[in-house]
Amino acid sequence: MMRAVVYDRPGEVSVREVPVRDPGPGEVRVRMTRAGMCGTDLHLHEGQFLATFPLTPGHETVGVVDAVGVDGAGVAAVDGDGQALRTGQQVVVNPNSSCRACDYCAEGHPWLCDSFAGIGSSTPGGFAEYLVVPAAQVHDADGIDPDLAVFAEPSACIAHLMDRLAPLAGQRVIVIGAGPTGVLLTQFLVLHGAASVMLADPNAFKLERAASLASIATAVVDRADVAGSFARIASGGAFDVVIDASGRAPVI
């Protein structure tokens, strides 16, 4: 048995003992060491975002390999990079699960898979002592501080955005929202060669913290006058790229 966070229905959560499952063929069991809290988890709390109950959340995860599944021929599962897994190895987990066999998956569009699932939303997640996942969804993270490795999933999302925005050289960019994603975004944008980056948010403390991590400009937004705030920001010149990292309708 193991301890896990369990939602029986939206808004109803407890920490209790649940069974620990052995990994089957193509699977790996990971002992959790870190699990990040994401804005998506707040939506899951309300029963949104593919939430399937009973639910154990947690999709930003780091842990160490506890057991590796083997197939009928005794062949052990390998990780997402085709490498052998070993007990005690630190790994991070890609939470997005697809069948890898349908037409969409074969075309390289796994997010359109009819069997698409999310670890921590529609299948058990990392707010538990152990997590059993497809071995193809884990990646080696040995030697990385766990407090840094836990950012692998949001960083991967941002890396995808950098690919979509390339090339960034000479671009003037504004990021709206100084949550963890917004702050990470500014660092990626600077590293990828944006000519200038501004971060806008109502929280001056968050902006100060973000500016200490990357060479960026900041702008404080007045919650009581969002439109006026952005009119003032835009008076300093147009932006080539505008990225919303707030998810708030008035801002959008």
C-alpha positions in Angstrom: 0.0 0.0 0.0 1.0 3.6 -0.4 -0.3 7.1 0.5 -1.9 9.2 -2.2 -4.0 12.3 -2.7 -7.4 11.1 -4.0 -10.3 13.0 -5.3 -13.5 11.0 -5.2 -15.4 13.8 -6.9 -14.7 17.5 -7.7 -13.7 19.5 -4.6 -13.7 16.4 -2.4 -10.1 15.3 -1.6 -8.3 13.2 1.0 -4.9 11.6 1.6 -5.3 7.8 2.1 -3.8 4.4 1.6 -4.2 2.9 -1.9 -2.7 -0.2 -3.5 0.7 -0.1 -5.1 0.7 -1.7 -8.6 3.6 -3.7 -10.1 4.7 -2.5 -13.6 3.5 -4.6 -16.5 5.3 -5.1 -19.9 6.4 -1.7 -21.2 5.8 0.0 -17.9 8.0 1.4 -15.1 7.2 2.2 -11.5 8.7 5.4 -10.2 9.1 6.4 -6.5 8.0 10.1 -6.4 10.5 12.6 -5.0 8.9 15.8 -6.4 5.5 16.8 -7.9 4.7 20.3 -9.1 1.5 22.1 -8.6 0.1 23.6 -11.8 -2.8 25.9 -12.7 -4.3 22.8 -14.4 -4.6 21.2 -11.0 -7.0 24.0 -9.9 -9.2 23.2 -12.9 -9.0 19.5 -12.0 -10.2 20.4 -8.5 -13.3 21.7 -10.2 -13.7 18.6 -12.4 -12.5 20.1 -15.6 -9.6 19.2 -18.0 -10.4 15.5 -18.7 -10.7 14.9 -14.9 -11.7 11.2 -14.4 -12.7 10.2 -10.8 -11.5 8.8 -8.5 -8.4 10.9 -9.4 -4.9 11.3 -8.1 -3.5 14.5 -9.6 0.1 15.4 -10.3 1.6 15.7 -13.8 4.8 17.6 -13.2 6.8 14.8 -11.7 10.3 13.7 -10.7 11.3 10.4 -9.1 13.6 7.4 -9.1 13.0 4.1 -10.9 11.7 1.5 -8.4 10.8 -1.4 -10.7 10.9 -2.0 -14.5 8.4 -4.2 -16.2 9.4 -7.0 -18.5 7.5 -8.7 -21.4 6.8 -12.4 -21.9 10.3 -12.9 -23.3 11.9 -11.3 -20.3 12.8 -8.1 -22.2 12.8 -5.1 -19.9 11.0 -1.8 -20.9 13.1 1.1 -22.2 12.7 4.8 -21.7 11.4 7.4 -24.2 14.8 7.7 -25.8 15.2 3.9 -26.2 17.7 3.6 -23.3 17.7 0.9 -20.7 16.2 1.8 -17.3 17.9 1.0 -14.1 16.7 0.9 -10.5 17.6 4.1 -8.6 17.8 6.2 -11.8 16.3 9.6 -11.6 13.7 10.3 -14.3 11.0 12.8 -15.3 7.7 11.9 -16.7 5.9 13.1 -19.9 2.2 13.1 -18.7 0.7 13.0 -22.2 -0.4 9.4 -23.1 -1.5 8.2 -26.6 -2.0 4.8 -28.1 1.0 5.2 -30.5 -0.8 3.0 -33.0 -3.8 4.9 -34.5 -3.7 7.0 -37.8 -3.2 10.3 -35.8 -0.3 8.9 -33.8 1.3 7.4 -37.0 1.1 10.9 -38.6 2.9 12.4 -35.6 -0.2 14.0 -34.1 -0.6 12.1 -30.8 -2.6 15.0 -29.2 -5.4 14.1 -31.6 -5.4 10.4 -30.6 -8.9 9.0 -29.8 -7.3 7.3 -26.8 -5.5 10.4 -25.5 -5.1 10.4 -21.8 -3.3 12.6 -19.2 -1.3 11.3 -16.2 -2.7 13.2 -13.3 -6.0 14.0 -15.0 -7.5 10.9 -16.5 -5.0 8.3 -15.1 -3.4 8.3 -11.7 -0.7 11.0 -11.2 2.3 11.9 -9.0 0.6 13.1 -5.8 1.4 9.7 -4.4 4.4 7.7 -3.2 4.6 5.7 -6.4 3.6 6.2 -10.0 3.3 3.4 -12.7 3.6 4.8 -16.2 4.5 3.7 -19.7 8.3 3.5 -19.8 8.2 5.3 -23.2 7.0 8.4 -21.3 10.0 8.7 -18.9 13.2 10.4 -19.6 16.6 10.3 -17.8 17.2 13.1 -15.4 20.2 11.8 -13.4 22.5 14.5 -12.1 19.8 17.2 -12.2 18.7 18.8 -8.9 15.2 17.5 -8.3 14.0 21.0 -7.6 15.1 22.0 -11.1 14.0 18.7 -12.8 10.4 19.2 -11.6 10.2 22.0 -14.2 10.8 19.6 -17.1 7.1 19.4 -18.1 6.4 23.1 -18.2 9.8 23.8 -19.8 9.0 21.3 -22.5 5.7 23.1 -23.3 7.7 26.4 -23.5 10.4 24.7 -25.7 7.6 23.8 -28.1 6.5 27.4 -28.2 10.0 28.5 -29.0 10.0 26.2 -32.0 6.7 27.8 -33.1 8.1 31.3 -32.7 11.5 30.8 -34.3 13.3 32.8 -35.5 13.1 35.3 -32.6 16.1 37.4 -33.5 15.2 41.1 -33.6 11.7 40.4 -32.2 10.2 42.7 -29.5 8.1 40.4 -27.2 5.7 41.0 -24.3 4.6 38.2 -21.9 1.5 38.8 -19.9 1.3 37.0 -16.6 4.2 36.5 -14.1 3.2 33.1 -12.8 5.8 30.3 -13.1 5.1 29.8 -16.8 5.4 33.5 -17.6 8.7 33.8 -15.7 10.1 30.7 -17.4 9.0 32.1 -20.8 11.0 35.3 -20.3 14.1 33.3 -19.7 13.6 31.1 -22.8 12.9 34.1 -24.9 16.1 35.9 -23.9 18.1 32.7 -24.4 16.5 32.3 -27.9 17.6 35.7 -29.0 14.6 38.0 -28.7 15.7 41.6 -29.1 13.8 42.7 -26.0 11.4 41.1 -23.6 8.8 42.7 -21.3 6.8 41.0 -18.6 3.5 42.5 -17.5 1.7 41.6 -14.3 -0.2 43.2 -11.4 2.2 41.8 -8.8 5.3 44.0 -8.4 7.1 41.4 -6.3 6.8 38.8 -9.0 8.1 41.2 -11.6 11.1 42.1 -9.4 11.9 38.4 -9.0 11.6 37.7 -12.7 13.9 40.6 -13.5 16.5 39.2 -11.2 16.5 36.0 -13.3 16.7 37.4 -16.8 17.5 40.7 -18.6 13.9 41.9 -19.1 11.8 45.0 -18.8 8.7 44.9 -16.6 5.3 46.7 -16.4 2.8 46.7 -13.5 -0.8 46.2 -14.6 -3.6 47.9 -12.7 -6.3 45.2 -12.1 -8.9 47.9 -11.9 -7.9 49.3 -15.4 -6.5 46.5 -17.5 -7.3 48.2 -20.8 -5.7 51.4 -19.7 -2.6 49.6 -18.4 -2.1 48.0 -21.8 -2.8 51.2 -23.6 0.1 52.8 -21.6 2.4 49.9 -22.3 1.6 50.0 -26.0 2.3 53.7 -26.1 6.0 52.8 -25.9 5.9 51.1 -29.2 4.4 48.0 -30.9 5.3 44.5 -30.0 6.1 41.8 -32.7 5.0 39.0 -30.4 2.4 39.1 -27.6 2.1 36.0 -25.4 -0.7 35.5 -22.9 0.5 33.5 -19.9 -2.4 34.5 -17.6 -5.4 32.7 -19.0 -7.6 35.4 -17.8 -10.5 36.5 -20.0 -10.3 40.3 -19.3 -6.6 40.2 -20.2 -7.2 38.3 -23.4 
